[in-house]
Amino acid sequence: MTTQPVFPFQATVEVSFRDLDVLGHVNNAVYLTYLETARIKFLHQVLDLQAVGQLPLILAEATVSYRAPAFFGELLTVGVGVARFGGKSFEMRYRIDGGDGRLVAEARTVLVAYDYTAGATIPVPEELKARVLAFQRGWQFAG
């Protein structure tokens, strides 16, 4: 029996019919939507935001490692946490598990802090960093 890593936040996503490809399992591109859903829910909860427009962030990089297929109607659990802060960016890690606990996918994204008015990158806001660290209570990505 393997022990699944615990993430500081989890979101549940139900596989819908539109998520499927011709082979009847979730299309690879759809996993990015699952990651986005979990990421936005995480940031909204941590930062107590009222609107998505309050997020001064741009997705700069996304990598997904597919481990097992997911199917229509399945409830997937997406674990997410911030693994590392840089000066103007931060790295998030994810794990998607199937309803039976099997590993479906693992992922990594890099988000860059961005001033949309100035059209330029900015340092990661200290309040964002402080709130994430407080929410995660010392969590570290072990992978």
N, C-alpha and C positions, 0 to 999 in steps of 0.2 A: 504494500500500500504506500502510495506517495503522498507527501504532505504538500498541499498547495500553498504558495506564498499568500500572505494576507496583505491586502492593499488598504490604504487609509479610506478609500471610498469605493463603493460599488453601485453600479446602475444595472437595471434589468432591461433587456431589449427582447421583444418578441419578433421572431423571424416572420415576415409577411410574404405573401405570394409574389409580390413585385420584386423581392430580394433574390429570387431564384434564377438560375441560369438554365440552359437547355438540358443539363444533366440532373436537374431537380435539387441541387444544393445551392447554398448561398454563393452568389457571384463574388469573385475576389474584390472587386471595386466597392462592394457594399460594406465591407468591413471598415473602410474609412469613415463611412457614415455612422457606424456603431461607435467608433472611437470618438468622433465628434460629439455624438449624443452624450456619452459618458463624460467627456472633457468639459462640455458646457454645463452640465448638471453639477459637476464637481466645482467648477469655478464660481457658479452662481451660489452654491451653498457656502463655500469658503469665504467669498467676498461679499455675500449678502447683497447681490446686485438686483436691481429692479428691471434692467433691460440689457439685452445682448450688446447694444451699442456702447455700453460702458466698459467693454473689454478692449483695452488698448493693445491688442495682440494680433500678430500675423503668423499663420502656420508656415514655417520655412522648410520643414522636412518631415517625412513620414515613411516609416519602414514597417512592414508587416511580415511576420513569419507564420505561414499557414501550417497547422499541425493535424487537423482533422476536419471533415466537412460538417456543416450545420444544415438543418433541414426545416422545411415549412412548419410553423407552429411551435417550434422549439423556443424555450425561454433561455436566453443566454445571459450570463452574468459577466459584466465588464468591470474588472478591477482597475483602478487608476490611481496614480500618485505622481508627485513631482520628485524626480530622482536627483536632480542637480540644478543649481542656479549658476548662471554665468553673469557677466556684467549687463548685457543687453538681451539675454535669452535664457530660457530654461528648458530642461529636458523632462518629458513625461514618459512614464512606462505604463504598459497596459497588459492585462491578461484576460482573454475571453474564454470562459468555460461553458460547456454545454450543460443541459439540464441534468445529465447523469454525472457531472463532475469532470468529464474528460476535457483535456486541454484542446481548444479549438484553434486559438491563435495567440501570438504574443506580438507586441508592437512597441514602437518608440516614436515619439514626435518631438520636434524642437519648435518652440514658439518664441517669437521675437517681439519685444516691447516696441510699440510704434506710435508715433504722434501723427494721426491722420491729417491734422490741419497743416503741420509743417512738412508732411511727406517724408519723415525721416525716422530712423530708429532712435530709441531713447534707452536710458538705463531702466532695468526692471524696477518698477515702483517699490519703494521700501515697504509700503503698507501691504502690497500684494505678497511680497516675500514673507513678511512677518505673519500675516494671516495664514498663509499656506503652512509655514513651519509650525505654528501653534496648532492648527487643525491636525496635522500629521503626527504630532506628539513624538518626535524622534524617529519616525519611520524612515528606513533606508531601503532602497531597492537592493535585493540580494540576487543578482543574476548575471 
